[in-house]
């Protein structure tokens, strides 16, 4: 599995820290400092250019009530490596619901980023209660909905099912399901770890047709699947 460089991951942590402060503390660093007990000078340094290592990231996640690995979640990038672009959630201020956009992702082999094509107007968004998102620590702008194609994940996922991926959650976890750029193809697979290696595994029992695929330098996690919508029971 290709990982971000040391410099890239620190920049990702800074960006996700800013997003958390904006989302959970209405952009107030003072409120964040009061809630976590971190020193204001330390916070300011982390947001600028101070070393933002693994231990600091995990400690800050714990203090701030973030999901584990949130700060390492990654950013949505266009294929030409322009600055990160966030998904635009559909937020109705008169209700308690947030709409998650239906999208197609444009990806290429060997490229970790991707471009987003919105299907709103052609496909209905998926709506969730704000309280549910807050409970799980999800950021609406990091979620997007995809349609399942093919039979590789039967019986867990069927052709035409809708899944929601969390682009803020790219840390590989054994047996969890992810949207992945595999050699330039968008696939939805279960990650499994065997003998120290990560594999993309299909739930379909026909392993001759759907064998496990080794994750290598052209295998990029886009986001963990957190929800499915299906008409099959």
C-alpha positions in Angstrom: 0.0 0.0 0.0 1.5 3.3 -1.1 1.7 5.7 1.9 2.1 9.5 1.9 5.5 10.9 2.4 6.5 12.4 5.8 6.0 15.9 4.6 2.7 15.2 2.9 1.2 13.5 6.0 2.1 16.4 8.2 0.4 18.8 5.8 -2.7 16.4 5.7 -2.8 16.5 9.5 -2.7 20.3 9.6 -5.5 20.5 7.1 -7.7 18.0 8.9 -7.0 19.8 12.2 -8.2 23.0 10.7 -11.3 21.3 9.4 -12.1 19.8 12.9 -11.8 23.2 14.5 -14.0 24.7 11.9 -16.6 22.0 12.1 -16.7 21.3 15.8 -15.7 24.6 17.4 -17.1 27.0 14.8 -13.6 28.0 13.8 -12.6 29.1 17.3 -9.1 28.1 18.3 -9.8 29.4 21.8 -12.7 27.0 22.2 -10.5 24.2 21.0 -7.8 25.1 23.4 -10.3 25.2 26.3 -11.8 21.8 25.4 -8.5 19.9 24.9 -6.1 21.6 27.3 -3.5 22.1 24.6 -1.4 25.2 24.8 -2.4 28.0 22.4 1.2 28.4 21.3 1.5 24.7 20.6 -1.7 24.7 18.5 -0.6 27.7 16.5 2.7 26.1 15.8 1.1 22.8 14.7 -1.2 24.7 12.3 1.8 26.5 10.8 5.0 24.5 10.3 6.0 22.7 13.6 6.7 19.0 13.4 3.4 17.1 13.5 4.4 13.5 14.1 2.6 10.3 14.8 2.6 10.6 18.6 1.3 14.2 18.5 -1.4 13.3 16.1 -2.7 10.3 18.1 -2.6 12.3 21.4 -4.4 15.3 19.9 -7.1 13.0 18.4 -7.7 11.5 21.9 -7.9 15.0 23.6 -10.2 16.4 20.9 -12.5 13.4 20.7 -11.6 12.7 17.1 -12.0 9.2 15.6 -8.7 7.4 15.7 -6.7 8.1 12.6 -8.9 11.1 11.7 -5.9 13.5 11.3 -4.3 11.1 8.8 -7.4 10.8 6.7 -6.1 12.3 3.6 -7.5 14.9 1.2 -9.6 14.7 -2.0 -7.3 15.9 -4.8 -7.8 16.4 -8.5 -5.8 14.4 -10.9 -3.6 17.3 -11.9 -2.5 17.7 -8.2 -4.3 21.0 -7.6 -5.0 22.0 -4.0 -7.5 19.7 -2.2 -11.2 20.2 -3.1 -13.8 19.1 -0.6 -17.1 17.4 -1.5 -20.0 19.9 -1.3 -22.7 18.5 1.0 -26.3 19.5 0.5 -27.3 21.2 3.8 -30.8 22.3 4.5 -30.7 24.9 7.3 -34.4 24.3 7.9 -34.1 20.7 8.8 -31.9 18.3 10.8 -30.7 16.5 7.7 -27.6 16.7 5.5 -27.6 15.4 2.0 -24.5 13.5 0.7 -23.8 13.9 -3.0 -24.0 11.0 -5.5 -20.7 11.1 -7.5 -18.6 9.4 -10.0 -14.8 9.5 -9.4 -12.4 10.0 -12.2 -9.1 8.2 -11.4 -5.9 7.1 -13.2 -3.4 4.4 -12.6 -0.5 5.5 -10.4 -2.2 8.6 -9.2 -3.4 8.8 -5.6 -5.8 11.7 -6.2 -9.0 11.9 -8.1 -11.5 14.2 -9.7 -15.2 14.3 -8.6 -18.1 14.4 -11.0 -21.4 15.3 -9.2 -24.6 13.4 -10.2 -27.0 15.6 -8.2 -29.9 16.3 -10.5 -29.4 12.9 -12.1 -29.3 10.9 -8.9 -30.9 11.7 -5.6 -28.5 12.4 -2.7 -28.4 10.3 0.4 -29.8 12.1 3.5 -28.6 11.6 7.1 -29.5 13.2 10.4 -26.9 15.7 11.6 -27.0 14.1 15.1 -26.0 10.7 13.5 -23.0 12.3 11.8 -22.0 14.1 15.0 -22.3 10.9 17.0 -19.8 9.1 14.6 -17.5 12.0 14.1 -18.2 12.2 10.3 -17.6 15.4 8.4 -20.2 15.9 5.7 -17.7 17.4 3.2 -15.6 14.2 3.4 -18.5 11.9 2.5 -19.7 10.9 -0.9 -22.1 8.2 -2.3 -21.2 5.7 -5.0 -23.2 3.1 -6.9 -22.0 -0.5 -6.8 -21.2 -2.2 -10.1 -20.6 -5.8 -10.7 -21.0 -9.0 -8.6 -17.6 -9.2 -6.8 -19.0 -8.2 -3.4 -22.2 -10.4 -3.5 -23.8 -11.2 -1.0 -22.7 -8.1 1.0 -23.2 -5.7 -1.9 -25.2 -6.1 -5.1 -25.3 -4.3 -8.5 -27.1 -1.0 -8.0 -26.6 -0.7 -4.3 -25.5 2.7 -3.0 -22.6 3.0 -0.6 -21.2 6.0 1.3 -17.4 6.4 1.5 -15.6 8.5 4.1 -12.6 10.1 2.5 -11.3 11.1 5.9 -10.8 7.5 6.8 -8.1 5.8 4.7 -6.3 3.9 7.4 -6.3 0.2 6.4 -8.2 -2.0 8.9 -8.4 -5.8 8.5 -11.8 -7.0 7.1 -13.2 -3.5 6.6 -14.6 -2.4 3.2 -13.1 0.4 1.2 -13.4 2.3 -2.1 -9.9 1.8 -3.7 -8.1 3.0 -6.8 -6.6 -0.2 -8.0 -4.4 0.3 -11.1 -6.7 3.1 -12.3 -9.9 1.2 -11.6 -12.4 2.2 -8.9 -13.2 -0.9 -6.9 -15.1 -1.6 -3.7 -13.3 -4.4 -1.8 -12.7 -5.8 1.6 -9.1 -5.3 2.9 -7.6 -8.4 4.4 -4.1 -8.8 5.9 -2.2 -12.1 5.3 1.4 -12.9 6.0 2.2 -9.2 6.5 0.7 -8.1 3.2 -2.6 -6.3 2.4 -5.0 -7.8 -0.1 -8.2 -6.6 -1.8 -10.7 -9.4 -1.2 -14.1 -10.0 -2.8 -17.0 -11.4 -0.8 -18.2 -13.4 -3.8 -17.4 -17.1 -3.0 -16.2 -17.7 -6.6 -12.5 -17.1 -5.9 -11.5 -18.4 -9.4 -13.4 -15.5 -10.9 -12.7 -13.0 -8.1 -9.2 -13.9 -6.6 -7.6 -11.8 -3.9 -5.4 -9.0 -5.3 -2.2 -7.9 -3.7 -2.0 -4.2 -2.7 1.1 -2.6 -4.3 2.4 0.8 -5.3 -0.6 1.3 -7.6 -3.2 0.6 -4.9 -4.6 3.7 -3.2 -7.3 3.8 -0.5 -10.0 6.5 -1.3 -12.2 6.0 1.7 -13.8 3.5 4.1 -17.3 2.4 3.3 -19.5 3.5 6.3 -23.1 2.9 4.9 -25.0 1.0 2.3 -28.4 1.4 0.8 -29.9 -1.7 -0.8 -33.3 -3.0 -1.9 -32.2 -6.6 -1.2 -33.0 -8.1 2.2 
